[in-house]
Amino acid sequence: MFASSDGRVRVECRFESDTIWLSQAAIAELYDKDVRTINEHLINIFSEGELTQNSTIRKFRIVRQEGKRQVSREIDHYNLEAILAVGYRVRSPRGTQFRQWATQTLQEYLIKGFVMDDERLKNPPVGSSAVPDYFDEMLERIRDIRASERRVYLRVREIFALAADYQPSLKETTQFFQTIQNKLHFACTGHTAAELIHKRADASKSHMGLTSYKGEEVRKGDVTVAKNYLTQDEVSELNRVVNMWLDFAEDQARRRQQVFFA
């Protein structure tokens, strides 16, 4: 834990599997406090119902030096949730640094809608490292967001506003967006949006044959969206096709290539 040159505080942790586990002694060292203080905070965290012991504590056998001999004992270790919960309560310079880092991270998330650890993503674990790498998951989620209907519509409108014959009021302009959407659906499924809905909407099936929808139950607006009938593999393929097409369209715009709707 340290303050970087630009004034932002950064916390470095070593991950194993999906979380990290630290003993009370290690947490005390992390926050520069006495073990008894850490124990008191953990007791309060569990008694107040902030966390449950079953999900946050695990016993690990460790070998440690006791006097002149090495002894193997099972020691309680606490996961990342508990470690962070202690950080919000402990009073020490390191506890203050932790809260500053946590506030900066939360503030960025609330303002931008995302938080990224650039250095960690640029330097992934290699070999037999136990540190998880979620880079592929991040890319898949970005593709899905970028390929969302509203995002595509807004981006296409921005790009093709540069078209020589672009006129927002023309009926043909709206039809152009619909045509693009149909072509993208056809590229991955062999069907237009209307054909997909006609082929897969089925009242006899669970959820009308939908594979995704907003809310807890199917509504009228859900059954008229072709993407809601796609399988996970088809959604992934559609996202890739949409992203490739957007890359091409954006490249044309950056190179000032004149385009026409007609």
N, C-alpha and C positions, 0 to 999 in steps of 0.2 A: 504494500500500500504506500503510495507516494504522491506528491504534487508535481505535476509536469511543468515544463518551462512556461507554458501558456496559461498556467494558473488553474487548469482543470485537474481534478483529482481522479486517479485511476486505481482500480482494484484488480490485482492479478490473482487468479485462483487456479489450482490444478484440479481438473475434472477427472473422475473415474466413473465410467458408465454414464448415467444420466444426472448424476449429482456428485457432490463431494461430502465427505464425512470427516468431522474433526472431533477430537476428545475435548472435554472441558479445559484441560491444560492447554491444548492448542488454541482454543478460542480465546482463552485468557492471554496467551502470547500475542495473538492477532490484534486484540483490542488494548493490549498493554494494561491489563487489570489483574487483580488477584483471582485465583480459582474460586474462592468462596463467593466473590461478587458475581461471577458468571453463573454459579450454581443457583444463587438467589434469584437472578433474573430468569433463569430457565424454569424454576419452580413457579414463579409468578406467571410466566407465559402459558404454562400448562394449566394452572389453577384458574386463570381467567378465560380459558377456552380459546385462546388465540390459535394454538396448535394442539394436536393430540400426540401423546407419547408414542403410540403404536406406529404412527406413520413417519415419525421424525427421529426415532432412536433405534440404533442397531448395535449389537455387540460385536466387536472385532477382537480376535486374540492377538495380542502384541507381546513382544519380548522387551523387557526393560531391566535396567540395572537397579538392584536394591541392595545397597551395601556392597559386599564383595561378590555377590552372585547375581546371575541373570535369571529372572523369573518370568514365566509365561502366564499371562492373565487375560481374562476377557474384560474389556473396558467398554463402557458406553460411549458411542460416538453419535454425533448429532449432524443431521443433513443440512443442506444449504438454507432451507426455510428457517430452521432454528438459528443458524448462524446469523442470518440477516435480521431476524427478530431481535436477537440480543443486541445487534448493532444499533437499533433504533432506541435502545434503552440505556446502554452503557454511557457513562460520563467519563470521557478521557479525550486527549487530543486525537487519538486514532479513531475513537468513536465519532468525533466531530468530522474528521475527514471522510469517514464512511457515509455519514448523513449528507455531507456536501455532494459526494459522488452520486448517492442515491437520488438526491433532489435534482441534480443536473440531468441524470438519466430519465427520470420521470417527466421533467419539464420538456425535454426534447421529444419524448413520446407523445405527450399531450398536445404539443404545438405541431409537430410534423406528422404524427401518426406512425412513426417507426423509430427504432434505435438500432444502430449498427456499430459493431466493434470492427472497424476497418482493419486494424493490424492483425487481429485474430483470423479474419477472413482471408487476408493476403498471405498469411503464413500458416497454412493448415498443418495438422499433425501428420507425421509420416511413419512408415514402418508399422511396428506393432504397438504404437501408442494407444493407450486406453482413452485418450481424450476424444469425445465424439465430434464429428464434423457434419454440420447441418447445411453445408453450402448448397447441395443439390436441392434440398427442401426449400431453401430460400429462393433459388432460381425458379422452381416450379410455382411457388406462390406469387412471385413477381410476374411471371408469364400469365398466370390466371387473372391477376389484377389488371394487367395491361390489356388483356383480351376481353375484359368485361364489356358488355354492350354499351354502356354509357361512356366508358373511357374510349372505346373505339370510335363511337359517334363524334365525340368532342375532338379527338385527334384528327380524324379524317376531315372534319369540317375546317379545322385550322389549316391543314395541309392543302386542301383543295380550294380554299379561299383564294389561293394564288392562281387558280386556273383562269385562263384568258376569258372563258365564257361563263364564269361563276356568277350566278345571281340567286341569292338566298330565297327570293320570293317565288322563283319558278317551281312548278310542280315537278319538272324533270330532275331538279336537284334532290328532292326527297326520294324520288324513285331511284336515283343513283345509289344512295346509301342502302336502300333495300336490296338493290341488285348486288352490291358488294357483299352484303351479309349472306345472301343466298349462295353466291359463288364460294365463299369461305366454308359454309356448311357443306356444300356439294363436294368440295375438295377433300373433305375428311370422311364423309359418310356416303357419298353418291346420291344424296337427296337434297332438295332445297328445304328451306325452313318449313314451308307449308306441307311439303311431302312428309317430312319427319313427323310433324304433329298428326297428320292424317293416318300415317302408318303405325304410330306407336301409342297414341292416346287410346286407352281402353278402360271403360268403366268397370269391367269385370275384374281388372287387376288391382292389386294393392296400390293405393295412392294414384290411381288413374294411369299407371304405367310410368309415372315420373320417377326419376332417380335423384332429383334435388328440387327443393322449393323453399320459399321463405316461411318463417314461422313454424308453428307446431302442427299445422294441418294445411291441406291443399286448399287453395283459394282459386277463384275464377281467373285471376291474373296470371297464376302460375301455369295453367294448362295451355296458354297461348304463346309460351316462350319455348322455342325449339330446343334451346340448349338444355332445358330442364329434363329432356328425354334421353340425353346422351349418356353413355357409359363412362366410367372413369377414364378408360383408355381413349375414348373418342374425345372427351373434354381435353385431355392432355394433348392429343394430336391437333385439335382445333386451336388451342392456345399457341402451339408452335407455328401453325400456318398463319394465324393472325399476326403474330410477332414478326414473322418473316415478311409478310406483306407490308406491315407498318414500317419496318426497317427500309424496305425498298421505296415506299412512298416518301418517307422522311429524307432519304438520300436524294431523291429527285428534287425535292423542294430546296435542300441545301445547295445543290448544284445549279439552282435557278433554271431547271429544265421546264420549259413551258408545256403545260398539260391542258387538255380539253376534256370536257364531259362528253361531248358528242363524238 
